């Protein structure tokens, strides 16, 4: 399982990514939400080890892109370049 947190003055979020590669039907489960809550769960079914590794990698990339966009937007708002 992989676990990530994003904490700043306005956010307090977590993400868990768990690869169920040894289940009858292979899938990746993502649990996310506000730290301290149960969060929400999404499941992504995949077929084959390579597909699972690629899916997990892509989910992590999307997570980091979302965090980067949030940080960039807040920095631009702080400088007054966007409202």
C-alpha positions as CSV (number, residue, x, y, z in Angstrom):
1,X,0.0,0.0,0.0
2,X,1.1,3.5,-0.7
3,X,0.0,6.4,1.4
4,X,0.2,10.1,0.6
5,X,-0.8,13.3,2.5
6,X,-1.1,16.9,1.5
7,X,-1.3,19.4,4.3
8,X,-1.1,23.2,4.0
9,X,-3.0,26.1,5.5
10,X,-6.2,25.2,3.6
11,X,-5.9,21.4,2.9
12,X,-5.6,18.3,5.0
13,X,-6.0,15.4,2.6
14,X,-4.8,11.8,2.3
15,X,-4.7,9.1,-0.4
16,X,-4.1,5.4,-0.1
17,X,-3.4,3.3,-3.1
18,X,-3.6,-0.5,-2.6
19,X,-2.9,-3.0,-5.3
20,X,-4.9,-6.2,-4.9
21,X,-2.8,-8.2,-7.3
22,X,-3.5,-11.5,-5.6
23,X,-7.3,-11.3,-5.6
24,X,-9.5,-13.4,-7.9
25,X,-10.2,-10.3,-9.9
26,X,-7.2,-8.0,-9.8
27,X,-7.8,-4.3,-8.9
28,X,-6.4,-1.2,-7.4
29,X,-8.3,0.4,-4.6
30,X,-7.9,4.1,-3.9
31,X,-9.1,5.6,-0.7
32,X,-9.0,9.4,-0.3
33,X,-10.4,12.2,1.7
34,X,-9.9,14.6,4.6
35,X,-7.4,13.3,7.2
36,X,-9.4,11.9,10.1
37,X,-12.3,10.8,7.9
38,X,-13.0,7.4,6.4
39,X,-12.7,8.9,3.0
40,X,-14.2,7.6,-0.3
41,X,-13.1,4.5,-2.1
42,X,-12.8,3.9,-5.8
43,X,-11.8,0.6,-7.4
44,X,-10.0,0.2,-10.8
45,X,-10.0,-3.4,-12.3
46,X,-7.0,-4.4,-14.4
47,X,-5.9,-7.5,-16.3
48,X,-2.2,-8.5,-16.2
49,X,0.7,-7.5,-14.0
50,X,2.0,-4.9,-16.5
51,X,-1.4,-3.3,-16.7
52,X,-1.5,-3.1,-12.9
53,X,1.9,-1.5,-12.6
54,X,1.0,1.0,-15.3
55,X,-2.4,1.8,-13.7
56,X,-0.8,2.4,-10.3
57,X,1.9,4.6,-11.8
58,X,-0.7,6.6,-13.7
59,X,-2.8,7.1,-10.6
60,X,0.2,8.4,-8.7
61,X,1.0,10.8,-11.6
62,X,-2.6,12.1,-11.6
63,X,-2.4,12.6,-7.8
64,X,0.8,14.6,-8.0
65,X,-0.5,16.7,-10.9
66,X,-3.6,17.6,-8.9
67,X,-1.5,18.6,-5.9
68,X,0.9,20.6,-8.1
69,X,-2.0,22.4,-9.8
70,X,-3.5,23.3,-6.4
71,X,-0.2,24.7,-5.1
72,X,0.4,26.6,-8.4
73,X,-3.2,28.1,-8.2
74,X,-2.8,29.2,-4.6
75,X,0.6,30.7,-5.4
76,X,-0.9,32.7,-8.3
77,X,-3.8,33.8,-6.1
78,X,-1.4,34.9,-3.4
79,X,0.6,37.0,-5.9
80,X,-2.6,38.5,-7.3
81,X,-2.2,37.2,-10.8
82,X,-5.5,35.3,-10.6
83,X,-8.6,35.8,-8.4
